[in-house]
Amino acid sequence: MPLNSIPEALWLAETLRLTEERSGPLEDAEACRQARAGGGDLQRRILARATQLARRDGLDLALQHWRQGAGLGLLLLAVLALFSGAGLAFAALGDGARPVNLLWALGSLLGLHLLTLLGWVLGFAFGGEAGSALGRLWLGLSARLARDRRGAQLGPALVLLLGRHGLQRWALGLLSHGLWLLALLAALLLLLALLATRRYGFVWETTLLPADSFASLIHALGALPALLGFPQPDLDLLRASGEAVVGGEAARQTWAGWLLGVFAVFGLLPRALLALLCFVQWQRGLHALQLDLGLPGYSRLRERLLPSSERLGVSDGAPAQLHQPRAGHLAAASRGALLVAVELDDRRPWPPALPAGVSDAGILDDGAQRRRLLEQLTRQPPARLLIACDPRRSPDRGTLALLGELARAAGKTRVWLLPASAGETLDPARLGDWHAALDQLRLPWADDAPLAWLENGDD
């Protein structure tokens, strides 16, 4: 299955939908804000949200691991197909010590292939999951080889996404026919090698059935290959080979050519044509691949990503499991510098005297102010952002999450831990907690006012 051709954002969105259905809603305020800022229709915003959440939670890396596991699983199946094909050829001809029974040789080469082909056709005709056993084997191998718990829902999400658009049957068909084609090609190559390096005698035998019936069957099987240029034994050779091994060189070459022709026409050709059909249908279906926006997991995102009106306040309950705040930076930041303070005491004079070109974003005291500033930074990200914090307060999870969101909306960010007011002292233990929390966030901090850095970008 060509996994690299599946749109990654669609796959991630479906995976997150399954994850949220099983584990509850994720904390996605920042991802939804980024998606709204990007614009577009609801599907585009859902995909943007999924990309942001996947990058934050490491699901994008899990998807890469899953793809690597899927490729390795497919490689293992391909190696198994090669050895199986070689085994079919050797079982059909043997070591040359005994004459080759033509019908037993055909049964060895084409028997299992024709049975599985018939099963695929019946499953396809009656709407079943044709090739599902081989597909489940491959999905199981992919999950085991990926070894990433974060991607537990990637396999089920892929099956649902493809099955909803009727692509699963074409994907599994391409996998099944491709592996069979590989096995048959390996068998053909070994047949050619054995026939070129060993001398084989050919015979057909029967005890219960009339000899004329067997002769007619062999002649009928060679009719279509004969149209493609493969040799067809005449009646004299047919009768003679039914009674004893014909030892002439011409007879051996005729029977070898007949065997290769029947194998190519009834083995290789159907698998190649069906693999090509599945590939064409797969490529066509990929262009129409979309999310089913009517599903509950996507419907609940409509008001948050494509709101009819902006609302303040709590929109979702707390998730069952909080994510670890992370900082970062924005690569494509605009010019300019910005100073912002978080929950400062009213007795502290603010803002300080700022250099030219540095803007003041005020003091963030409530959720509404934070959302407005984050929306502004999403539209116009600054090149440098200085965040002033009062180290007398504890570095709680909410504050650290806000610092991470602000940092990801600017080019470079520093945290200014303000000095104590006149007549006050800072608690060394609490100041150490701030240093440890900021180091974990990977945010640089300063105790002295880094206004020179804010103005010029250096100290």
N, C-alpha and C positions, 0 to 999 in steps of 0.2 A: 504494500500500500504506500503510495507516495505521500508521506506525512508532511513533507516540506511544502507541499502545495496547499495545505489546509490553512486558511487565514488564522493566524495566531490569536488575534483579538477575539474572534468568535469562539474559539476553543476555550480561552481563558474566561470569557463571560459565562459560558455554559458551566464550566467547572465551578466558578464562584456561586452560580445559582444553586447548584447541588449542595455546595458546602454550606450556604446560608440556610437552605431548607433543613439540613440535618443538625447544624450547630447554632443556628440563630444568626441575626444580622451582624455584620461586621461594622466596626467603627470606620465610617467613610466620609466624614464631613469634608476633609480636605480634598479627597478624590472627587466628590460630587461638585465641589466648588470649581476645581480645575476643569471638570467636564462641562459645567455650565459656561465657563469662560470660553471654552473652545467652540461653542455653538454647534449648529447642525440639528438634525432630527433626533428622535429619541434613541434609535439604534446607535447612531454615531456617539451619542453621549454615554450610553451604556457601555459601549466598547472602550471609550476613553476612561471611564470609571474603572472598568476591569483592568485595563493596562496599568493605571496608577496603583490599584490595590495589589496587583500581582507583583509589581516592582517593589512595593513596600514590604510585602509579606514573603518575598522570595519564591512566589509561585512561578515566575518567569524562569528562574533557574531550575525549578522542579520540572517544568515543561521541557527544558533542554535535556535534562537527565532522562526524562521519559522517552524523548525522541532517540537519544543515544541507546537506551535500552531496547527500544523497538527496532532500531537498526541492527543491533547485535543479535536480537532474537531472530530477525529475518535472515541474517547471515548464517546462524546456526541451522535454520530450516533449509536454507539453500544448500549448505554442506550435506545435510541429511538427504536432500533430494538427489544430489550428485552421486552419493554412495548408493542410494537405492536404485537409481537408474543403471549404474554400473553392475549392481547385483542382478538386475533383471536380465541384462544382456548375457552375463556369464551363465546364469541359470538356464537360459534358452539354448545356448550353443554347447556349453560344457567345455571340456578340454580337448575334444576331437578324438578321443579314444573310442567313442561309440557313435553310430549314425545319429543324425539330428532328426527327430520326429517333427515334421513340419507343423502339425496341429498343436502338439505340446509346446513347441517353440512360440507359436503365435499366442497360445494361452498364457504363457509366462510373460510375454512382452506386453500384451494388450488387455489381458483379463481384468486386472485391478483397475487399470486406467479406464476401461469401458464401463465398469460398474460404478466408479465414482463419477464419471461423466454423466451416466444415466441418472444417478442420484441428484446431481446438480441441476440437470434439466427439469426433473420432476419437482424439486424444491422451488426452482424459479417459476415454473408454470403455475404452481398452486400457491404461490405467495409466501412460501416458507423462507427461512433464513438459509439460503443455499450456501454451503461452505462454512456454516457456523462452527462446526467442530474444529476445523483448522483455524478459523478466526479466533475462537476462544483460546486455543493453544498459543497462538501468537500474542494475544493480549495478556495472557498469564505470564508468558516469558518476558514480555516488555515490562510489566509491573515488577517482576522479581529482579530483573537486571537493572532497573532504574534505581532501586533502593533509596527512595526519597519519600518519606512519610507525608510531606507537604503535598505531593501529587497523587494522593490516594483516589481522588475523584476524577483524575484526568482521563483514565480509561473509560469509566462509565459515561463521562460527559461526551467523549468522542463518539461512543456508540449511539447515544441519544441524538446528538447533533446530526450525524450522518443518516441514522434511521428515520428521522423526522422528514428528511428530504428525499428518501428513497435511494440514497447513495450507498447505504451499507451493503446491499446486495452486489452492487458493481465493484465496491472496494474489496469485498471478500472474494468475489469472482475473479478479480484481477490477481489477488494473492494466490488463490487456488490454482488457476490456470497457469499463472507464471511459474509456480513451483513445479507443477506437472510438466510444463514445457521444458524446464531445466532438467528434470529427471529423464525425460525422453530423449533430449539432446545428448545427455551423458550416455544413455543406452545406445544411441545411434553411433556415437564416436567409438565406443568399445566394440560394437558389432563390426564396424569397418576395420578396426585394428585386429580383431580376432580372425575375420575372414581374409584379411590380407596376409596374416602370418601363419595360419594353420590350414590344413587341408581337412575339409568337412565333407562327409557324405550325407545325403538327404533322402528321407523315405517318409511315406505316410502309411498308416496301418489302421485296420479296423477288424473287429471280429463279429460284432452283432449287426452292424449296419451294412447295407449293400455297398460294394466298392464303387459302383457308378454314382451313388449319391455323394460320396466323399470326393470323387473326382470332379463332379459338377460344382461342389462347394469351392474347391480350390481354384477351379477355373473362373468361377464368378468373383471370388475375392481379388483375383489378379486382373479383372477386366478394367477397372478404373485406373489402377496404376499403369496399365499398358497404354492408356491414352496419354499419359505423361512421359512415356518413353521407357518405362521399366519393362524388362523381358517377361514374356508370358509363355509358360511351357505348353508345347503342343500335346495332342491326345496321346501320341506314342510315348512321349516322356512321362505323361501322367500315369499311363497304365504300367509302364515299366517300373516307375518309382513306387508303385503300390505293391509290387511283388518282391523287389529286392533293391539294394542300393546300386544306383547306376554310377559306374566309376569313371565315366568320361569327363574330361576337363570342361567341355561345353555344357554338359548336364549340370555339373556343380556350379558353374557360373550362372546358368539360367535360374537354378533354384535360389542361389544367393541373392541375385538381383530381384527375383520375385518376393523373397522374404523382406528385403529392404524396402521395396516399393509398397507392399501392404502395410508395413510398419509406419512408413512416412505418411501415407494417405489416410490411414485410419487411426494413427496415433498422433503424430506431430501436427498435421494440418488442422484437425478440429481444435486442438488446444491453442494453436497460434491464432486462428481466426476468432475464437471466443475471447482470448486474452486481448486481442485488438479491439473487439467490440466493447468489452468492459472498460478498457482504457479510454475509448472515445466517449462513452457515456459518462464516465467519471469526470473527464475534463469539462463536458457540457454542464454537468450538475454543479460543479464548483462555482460557476459564474452565478448561479441562482441561490447559493448558500446564504441563508439569513437566520437571524434569531426569530423565535416565535414569541413576539411581544405580547401575546395574549396569555402567556403563562403567568401564574401568580407571582413568581419570583421577579419577573420583569415589570409587571403591572404596578407593583408597589413602589417602583422607582420612578414612575412617570411624574408624580407631583414634585418629587425632589430634584429631578434632573430637567424637567420641562414644566416648571411651575406656572400656573395661571396667575398667581400673585405671590409676592415675596412675604413670608411669614417669619416672625421672630419667636424665640422660645425653643423648648425641647421638642424635637420632631420624632425621636425614637428613644426607646428605653435603653438602658445600659446593656452592652453585650455581655454574654456569659464569660468571655475571656478577653481581657484587655491586651492590646498589643504594646510592645516595648517602644517608647518614643525614640525616634531617630532624627538626626539632623542631616544636613546635606547642603548643596548649593545649586544655583540655577546657572546653567552654562550660558544661555542667551539672555543676559541681563542688560538693561539699558544703562545709560550713564546717570550720574548723580549719587548723592549720599543722603541717608535718612537716619534720624535719631528718634527712638521711641522708648518710652518707659513703661514698666509693668507694675501696677499696684503700688504706687508710691504714697508715702505719708503726706497728708495735706500740709504739715508743718515744714516740709522740705521745699525750699525755693526751686522752682522749675519753670522753664528750661534754663540751662546755663547759657552763657554767651556763646553763640555758634559762629564758626567761620563762614565766609561767603560761600554760597553754593551748597550748603547743608540745610536740609529741611527738617522741621520738627513735626512729628506725627502725634505729639501729645502723650497723654497717659492712658493706658488701657486699664479700665476698671471693671468692665462688665462684658458679657458675651456679645452684645450688639456692637460695641466699639471694636472688639476683636474681629468680628466678621466683616465689618466695613473696611478695616485696614487690610485684611487678607484679600478681600475682593479688589481693593485698590492695587495691592502689590501684584496680584495676578495679572491685572491689565498693564501696569507700569512697574516692572521689577527694578529696583535700584541696583547699582553696581556694588555699593557698600551699605551695610546696615549695622548700626550700633544699638544694642538693646540694653537699657539701663535697668538693673534689678536691685531691690533692697535686700541685702544679705541677712537682715534681721529676721526675715520671714523664712519659713521652711521651704525647701525646693520640692514642692508636692508634684504629683504626677501631672496634674492639669497644667501647671506652669511650665514644666519641662516639655510637655506635648506642644504647648503654644510656641516655645522657643524653637522647637524642631520645625514647626510649620513656617514660622517666620524665616528661619534660615534657608529653607528650601525654596523660598520665594525671592531670594536675593542672590547676587553674585558672590559676595563675601560677607561674612557675619562675624561680629565679635560681641561678647557680653561684658558689660561694664558693671562690676560689683561695687556699688556706691560706698564711699567711706561713711563712717558713723557721724552723726550730727554732733555739734558742739556739746560737750558734757556727757556724751554717751560712748560706750565701748561695744565692740562686736564680740559675740560669743565665738571663740576659736573653734569649738566643735561644730557649730552650725556653719561657720565659714568653710570648714573642711568638708562638710556635706555638700555644699555648693560646688566646691572644686571637684569633688569626686563625681557628682552628677553631670557637670559640664564636660569633664574628661570622658565620661561614658558616652555622652552625646557627640563627642569629638568637636566641641565648640570652643574656640580660643576665648579666653577671658582675661580681664585686666582689672587691677585694683585702682590704678590711676586713670584719669580721663584720657582715652585714646583719641582725642579730637584731631590730632595731626594725621593719624591714620584715616580717620573719617573724611578729612578734607582732601588728602593727597593720595591715599592708598598705601602709604608707607609710614614708618615710625620716625 
